[in-house]
Amino acid sequence: MKYAKLFTPVKIGNVTIKNRFAMAPMGPLGLADADGGFNQRGIDYYTERAKGGTGLIITGVTFVENEIEEHGMPNCPCSTHNPVHFVRTAREMTERIHAYNAKVFLQMSGGFGRVTIPTNLGEFPPVAPSPIQHRWLDKTCRALTTEEIRSIVKKFGEGAYNAKRAGFDGVQIHAVHEGYLIDQFAIALFNQRTDEYGGSLENRLRFAKEIVEEIKERCGKDFVVTLRYSPKSFIKELRVGGLPGEEFEEKGRDLEEGVEAAKLLVAYGYDALDTDVGSYDAWWWSHPPMYQEKGLYRPYCKLMKENVDVPVICAGRMDDPDMALEAIENGTCDMISMGRPLLADPDYCNKLRSGRMDEIRPCISCQEGCMGRIQEYSMINCAVNPQAARERFMAYTPILKAKKVMVIGGGVAGCEAARVLATRGHKPEVFEATDHLGGNLIPGGAPDFKEDDIALAKWFKRQLELLEVPVHYNTKVTKEMVLAGGYDAVVCATGSTPKMFPLGDDEKVYSAADVLTGAKEAGDTMVVVGGGLVGCETALWLAQKGKKVTIVEALPKILALNGPLCHANSEMLERLIPFHGIEVVCGARVTGYKDGYLSATVDGEEKKIPCDGVILSVGYRENNSLYQELEFEVPEIYQLGDAKKVANIMYAIWDAFEVANHI
């Protein structure tokens, strides 16, 4: 078996893990109850990933205290808030995880400090090592007192003791990584203290040192304590991060200090380094969108392996099994950590182990369901897997009688509806007007950085093959076909069409979809009208191909509407636009295109932009005419996807799952 080495055991301290896969810690928002324990959603969520074959489950962040830094219970679990209740709920979870021969570590945090998520911030000022600026809010953090630091250290010991009682095999400290509170102590940019917790590197790491010492004292020296660790911060300035390939002076932790700090942390007693890079000032490194390359942490993990003698865990878009195997074989790391890929498919490991790679549902790195919803709504989900963190409540609904269902449209919504219907035992048939499935995934996946959109389209195609769902290609459905087909239910998922308008020389005015699919060829100099997500990604793709591109946007800024929910995605894309030499003209009203010039009115003045052609990316229009024809003719009819309302991949999949799971 090609990937057999990925399924060999590995040891962290005295804990033997059955394979080389760990579930990376993902924020457990919505998985705690009001007393700081794990709720049933959380227990089911982690157990499902253990059932799917993952060797080590690392929980999302839990807090050790809730007074110095208020977190607004319920938010994340807290091992010291109500210890008896925490042990009771966590014990149920660890026992279920252990049933699948998996191990589980509790990730424990001393707080977020200057990077506290604004929606979760309590009444009190945010804390930090020193009076420094908050990452997002125009507030100055207050410095922790020495007594408060020591109190938090004691809480780590108490929390780890409770975790051990609850059956956890070890803990992970959150973290000297990403610029969280303990990391703020470790980085000189944030730590201007003059006491024993500031100044030299050893002093700045004292907080982290005392934590591991306290836990080992309370739980025994053999109790495993790992550390989430970032050897490089990628901070250009406060609130400003560096981009891949950009030259800048590191203001956070550079690699030289990163290596020195790693050696010290291991000497203090940490049993493994779960390695990434970045900070919330450059959080597209810590939470990499699709614009980051896959396996982006590998060089930094390799550097750690060369300098420390404890296991190194590597995360960061590592869902390619060939890349994972190579990383284990060449000594880059000892374990592969996956967060979002296991949200997308909790059965990743079992499918890979049994040679069913084509059945693994891909993560598309959109961060709409995970990081985006954590930031905006304090809940974790997944765009492509509606059951993630809702396993019990979104389980497939049993049926009493199989229905014959006509699914019109083979885009995302139509494919998901057919998949769910067939999984439940219904008999769907898909009718697609083109010669392929996937809908807008196909143009959307044209840029190299969107390759997983194409992978998702292929996954849907494979799922329908496995479920033996008939797919009728090149078939334009009419009202008469529907009424004559004898169907028990009809799903209209007929998608949308790009909005177009005349500009004059319309032979050189294209839709973004036509350019992305190669139906139309872009010239060397192009204007993209529309600075939304599709327009910006199209412009970035063309610029990366060596084209000169200008974005013309009617609103005061790009990505003002319908941008990515996750700010790591939107902020990186906003930075990539000027970095790749793309000019942006905002507040512009386009008036025409003639003789190689796009005309626009900006601040009351006419502006002419020379270009070989114009790409319109001004949104999509619902294609709902067939549904309107059938609305009063078919007793059971549903409208899904862009045909219902133009939205994103997540809502197309989620709505389709909801409807198809209850037909």
N, C-alpha and C positions, 0 to 999 in steps of 0.2 A: 504494500500500500504506500503510495508516494508520500503521504503526509504522516506516516507512522511516527516519525520522531516528534511531531507535535502532540502526540498522545502518550509520551513517555513520562514517568513521574519526575517530580522535582521537589526539592526540600527548601523551605524557608525556616531557618532555625530548626526546631524539632518537629515541624509540621510537614508531612508528606502530602503533596497535591498530585492527583491522579494524572493530570495532563498539563500542558503548557499554557492553558487559556485561563485568564482571569476576567471577571466582569469588572470593568472600570467603574469607579465611583461616579455616579450621576446623581445630581441633586434630588433628594427624595421628597420633593414638595408634594403634599397631598397624601403622603404615606404614613403620617403620624396621627395620633389621636390627641385629645386635649390634655392628657396627663403625661405626654412625652413618650408613650409607648408606640409600637408599630401597630397600625390598624390592619384590618383584613386585606385591604388593597395592597399594602406593603408586603405582608406575609406572602400573599399569592404571587406578587410580582417577582420577588427574589427566588421563591421556590420554583417558579416556572423556568427561570434561567438555569437553576441547578438540574432540574428535570431534563432540560435541553442539552446537558452534557458538559456545561462549564465546570472546570475543575475548582476554581476559587471564586467565590462571590465576595466582592468588596462593596459594602453598603454605601449609599450616598452619605453625605455629610450629616453627622449628628453633633449636637452641642453638649458640652460638659457643664455649662452654667447658663443661667438665663436672667441674671440680675445686673452684672456689670455691663453686659451688652444684651439689651432686651431683644428678644426674637419674636414675640407675639405668638404665644402658644394658641392653638396647635400650628406648628409650622414644620420643623424637622424634629425627629425624635431627640430626646434628651435623657441620657442615662442616669442623671442625678436628680432630676425634677421630682420623680416619684419612683424610687428605686424598686420597690416591691412590684409595682405595676409594670415597670420597664422589663424587669426580669421575667415576669409572667408572659408578657406578649412576645418578647424576643426569644424566650425559650421555645415557644410553639414554632417560631420561624426556624431557629437553628436545628431543631429536631427534624423538621420536614426537609430542610436542606441536606442534613446528614444522611437521610434515607437514600439519597441519590449518590452517596459516596463523594459528595462535594464538601469542601471546606468553606468557612465564612469568616471574614474579618469585619469588625465594626470600625468604620471611619469616624474619628473623633476630632472635633474642632474646638479651638480655644476662642474662636470668634472671627469676624470678617474685618473689623476695624474700619479703615478708610474706604473699603470696597463694599460696605454693607449695601445690599440691594435697596433702593429707595422705598419700594413698596413694602418692604419688610422692616423698615427702620422704626424703632420704638420712639417713645417720647423724648428720651434723653439724647444729648449730643453723641455722635459716634466717637468711639475711642480709637487710640492709636499709640504708638510708642512716644510720639512727640506731637505738639500742636501743628499738624500738617493739614493740607487741603484734602477734602473728601474727593473721591474719584469722580462722582457725578454731581453732587450737590454743592452749592456755593456755601459750604459750611466749613469751619475749622474744627478738626477733631480735637478732643481733649486728651492729654497724656495719661496713661495708666499710672497709678501709684505703685510703688514697690509692693505694698501690702496686697493690692489687687492682683498683681502678677503672681505672687505666691499663693494667693487664694485660687487662682485658675489652675496653677500647677497641682495643688491638692485635689481639685475637682477632677483633674485627669486621672489621678490615682483612684479616686472613688468610682469614677465612671468605668475605668478599665476593670476594676474589681467586680462591678455589677455585670459588665460584659462577660467576664470569665464565668460568673455564676450562671449567666443566661445561656452558656454553651458556645460562645464565640471561640474560635480557634486562635484568634489573635486580634490585634487592632492595627489600624493605620492612622497615623497622626496627620492631620490636615491643618497646616502644612507649612514647610519651608518651600512654598510653591505659589505661583500665580499672584503673589502680593497680598495674600490673606494676612491676618493679624500677626501670626508668629513669623511669617516671612517679612513683614514690615519691620519687625525687630531686627531681622537678619540683614536688611539692606540699608546701607549707609544713607541713601537718598531720603529715606523715611525716618531714620533713627538718629536724632540729634541729642540723645540722652548723655549725661555725664556721670551717671552712676554705674553700678556693676553690670547693667544691661545695655550699655552703650559704649561707643568708642571702637575698640579693637574687634576683629572678627570673632574671636573667642567670646568676648562680652556680648556681642550681638547675637551669638548663637546660644547664649546661656539659657534663655527661655526654653528653647528646644531641648537642650541638654538636661535641664531639670525635669522636664516632662517625662522623658524616657527613664530617667533614674527613679522618679517617683512611681511610675507604673511597674518597673521591675521590682521595686521595693515592696509594693503592695501585692503584686500578683506572682512574684517569683521570677528569678532571672531567666528561666526557660520559657516564660510566656512571650509569645512573638509580638514584637512591636516594629511595624514597618513605617516608612515615611514617604509621603508624596513630596517629590523634590524637583525643583526647576534650577538647573545649573546656569541658566541665562534668562534675563528678564525682557530683553528687546525694548527697553524704554529709551526713547529719544529725549523726551522732556516729560514733566508731569502731564498726564492725560494724552500724551502723544506717543504712539508706538512705531517701531520700525517695520518696514515691509520686507518680504523676501527679495534678496538681491540689492537692497538699499544699503548704501554706506552711511554710517552714522556713528557717533560716539555713544557707547553704552553708558547710560546714567544709572541703571540698576545694577544687577549682579552680572559681571562679565564672566567669561569661561575660566579665566585664570583663577578668580576667586571661587567660582563654582566648583572647580576641582578641589581646591583647598578646603572649602566648606564640606564637601562630600566626605573627604577623608576624616575630618573632625567628627561629623555626625555619626559615621560608622564606628569610630573609636568610642563615642559616647554610649553606644549600645543598640543602635537601630539595626534590625535584622535584614532589611531589604530596602532598596530605593526604587520607588515607583516613579519613573522619570518622564518629565515633559519639559517644555520651555515656555516662556511667556509670562505675562502679567495682565492684570485688568487694564493697564494703560496700553497694552498691545494684545488684547484678549483674543484676536484672531489667531494667535499662536496657541493659547491655552484651550480654546474651543474652535478648532480649525474648520472653517467653511469649505465648500467645494473649491474655492479659489486657491487653497493651499494644496500642495502635492501630497500624495498618499505616503504614509510612513515618514512623515517629516521629522519625527523625533529620533530616528535611528542613529544619526551621527552623534547625538548627545548621549544616547544610551551606550553606544560603543565607547565613548570617552569615559563614561562612568565605569564600565566593565574593566577598562584598562587601569583604573585607579583605585578601585575598592574591591574587597574580597567577599562581598555579600551579593545575593541574587539581585539582578536588575530587571525590572518589569518595564516593558515598552508599550506605550499607548500611541494614539495619534493616527487615525485612519489606517489601521493595520488589518483591514478585513480581507485583503488579498492573501490567500493561503500560500501562494508561491513566495511572496514577500516575507510572510511570517516564517515559513520554513527556512528561507535563506538567513533570516536574522538569528534564528536559533543555531543553525549549522555553522555560521561564520563568527559566532561569539559576540554578536551585537547585544544580545540580551538573553535572559533565562526564561522569561515568560512573555506572552503576548496579552495585552490588556485591551479589551474592546468594551466600549460603552454604548454608543449609538447603534453599532451593528447588532448588538444583542437586544436593544429595544426593537429594532426592525424585525429581527428573527431570533427568538429565544432558543430555537433548535439549531442554531448555527453549528455548534460543535458536533452534535449527533449526525447532522446531515453531511458534514465534511468527513467525519470518521467512517461513515457508511457509503462514501463515494457518490453522494447526491448533491454535488456542488451546484448543479443547475436548478436546484429547488430552494437555494438560500435566497430569501428576500433581501434585496440590497438596501442599505442605507444610502440616501442621496445627499447627505450632508447639508440639507436645507435648514436644519435646526428650528423648523417651524413648530414641531410638536414637543421638542425637548427644551433646549435653552430658551427659545422664544417664549414659550408658555410659562417656563419657570420665572422669567423676568417680568412678564406682564400679568400673569394670573396665578402665580405661586402653585403651579401644578406641573407634573411631568407626564408627558404622553409621547406619541410617535406619529409622524405624519403618514407613514406608509403602513403602520400596524395599529389599527384602531383599538386593538385589545390590550396594548401595552399599558400597564399600571391600572387596567380595568378588567383583568382576566376573568374574574368571577361574574362581573356585571355585564360584560360584553361577550360571554360565552355563546357559542352557536346554539340557536333555539331549535329544539327538536320539532319535527313536523309530523302531522298525522296522515297527510295525503300529499303525494307528489303532484306539483302543478307544472304544466307546460307553459314556459315563460318566454316571450319574445323580447330580446334585448337589442334595441336599435342603437348602434354605435359602438365601436370597438376602441374607444379612448379609455382613459383611466377609469372613469366612472362606470362605463359599460363593462369593462373587464372585471373590475372588482365586484360589481353586482352579479355577474355570471359566475364568478369564482365562489362567492358566498352561497349563492343559490344552489349550485351543484354540490358544494361541500355538505350542505344540509339535506340533500336528497331530492331537490327539485330537478326539473329537466329544462334548463335554459338553452336557448339557441341565440347566437350572436350574429347580427347582420351589420356588416361594415361596408361603407361606400367605397373605400380605397382597397389597395391590395395588401395592407398591413394593419396590425394592431398598434395601439400606443397613442394615437391622437397627437396632442401637442407635446408629448414626450419626445417625439422624433425631431422636430425643429429645436425644441428646448435643449435636447441633448447633443446638438451638433458641436458646440465648443468643447475643446478637450477637457476643460474643467467641469463639464456637465456629463461626463461619460456614464455616470451611474443612472441618469435618466433613461438612457438607452438600455442599460442593464435591467432597469425596472420593467420596461416594455417587454424585454425578452423573458423576464420572469413571469409576467402575466400570460404570455403566449404559452410558455411551458406548463403553467398551472392548468390552463384550459385544455391542453393536450392530455395531461395526466387525468383530469376529471372527465375526459371524453365529451367535452362540450362542442357541439357542431359550430363552426364559424363559417359564415357565408361571405366571402370577400367580393369586392366590386359589385355590391348589390345596393342599389338605392331603393329604399323602402317607400312604398306609397300607402295611402290610406286603404286602398282596395286590398293590398297584400295583407295588411294587418287584419282586416275584418274577415278575410277569407281563410285565415290560417288556423282558426280554431284554438286560439291561445286562451289560457285561464287568466293570464296577467301580461301586461305590456310595460316595459321599462324604456322610456325615451331618454337616451343619452346621446343626443345628436350634436353635441359640442357647440362650437362658436366659430365665427369667421372674423378675420382681422378687419378693423375699421379702416376704410380707405376714403380719400377725397381727392378731387382733381386739383392739380397744381399748375397745369399748362402743358409742359413737355412730359406727359405721363408715361411715355415709353421707358423713361429712366427713373420712374417712381415705383418702388417695390415695397412689398410687405416684408417685415422682418422674417417671417416664416419662409418666404420664398428664397431669401438670401441665405438663411441658415441651412436650408435643405439643398441648396445648390440649384434650385429651379431658375434662379436669376443670379448672374455673376456681378459681384460688387467691383466697382472701379478702384483706382488707386487712391482717390480722394472722395470721401463719402460724408454726407450729412445724415445723421439719425435724428428724426423728428420724434421727440418723446423721450423723456429722461426717467421713465419708470424702470422697473426691474428688467423687463425684456429689452428695452432700449439700451440700458447701461451694459447689460451682458453682451448684447450684440456688438456694441461699440468696442467693448474690451476685447472681444474675440477678433474683430477686424484689426484692431491696433496691434494685437499680438501676432497677426499675420503680416504686419508691415504696412498696413494701410494708414493713411492720414484721415482722422475721423473728428468730426465736430458733432456734439450733441446740442440740439436746440430744444429748449423746454419752455412751456408757457408759464409754469409756476416759478416762484422765486428760487427754488432749489431742486436738484435732482432727487429722486427717490422720495419725493414729498407724499406721494400716494402709492398704495399697494406695494410698498417696499418690503424687504424681509422683516419678519417679526423679530428675529434675533438681531440685536445690535452689533454683535461680532461680525455677522454677514454684511449688514448695511454699511457699517463703518469701514470695513476693509474694502468693499466695493467703491465707496466714495473716495477712499485714498488711492485706489488703483487707477481710477480714471485719470487724474492729472499725472500720476507716476508714469503712465504709458503715453503721455503726450497728447491726450485727448482734450480738445478745447471744449468748453462748456459755455453756452449762451443761454442764460435764463431770463425769464420775464419777456419772452419773445412771442410774437404772433406771426406765424408763417403766412405769407401772402401769395407766393407763387414760385415756380421754377421754370427758367427759360434761359436758353443760350449758355448753359453751364453755370448758372448762378441761382442759388436759393435766395429769395427775398424774404425779409422778415422785418417787422417793426419792433424796435427795442427802445423803451423809454421815449416813445413818440418819434423816434428817428428811424429811417429806413436803413437796413443793413443788408449788404449783398455778400454772400459767402460762396466762393468758387468751389465747385464739386462736380464729379463725374456722374453722380446720381444721388437720389434721395431715398432713404429707407423710412417708411412710416411705421412707427411703433406707438400708436396712440390708443391702444386697447383693442378689445374684442367685443363683438356683438353676439348675443345669444341667438342660436339657431333653433328656434322653438316652434316653427310653423307647423311641423307634423303633429306635435303634441296638441296644438290648438285645433287642428282638424279632427283629432281623435278624442278630445277631452270629454265630449258628451256622447260618444259612441261606444266606448269601452268601459265596462263596469269597474275593472281594477287596473288602473294606469298610474304610472309614476314618472316624474320628471327629475332627472339627475344631472350632476356635473354642470358644465358651462351652459348647457341648454336651459337649465333652471336659473342659474345666476353665475356670471363669470367670476371665478375665484381662483384658488391655487390648487396644487396637487392634493394637499392635505384634505381640504374640504370636499373635493371630488371623491376621494377614497372614503372619508368618514361618512359622508351622507349616503354613499352607495352601500357601505357596510350596514348602516342603521336600517335602511329601507329593505335591503335584500335579506337581512337577518330576521325580518318580521313579516315576510310574505308567506 
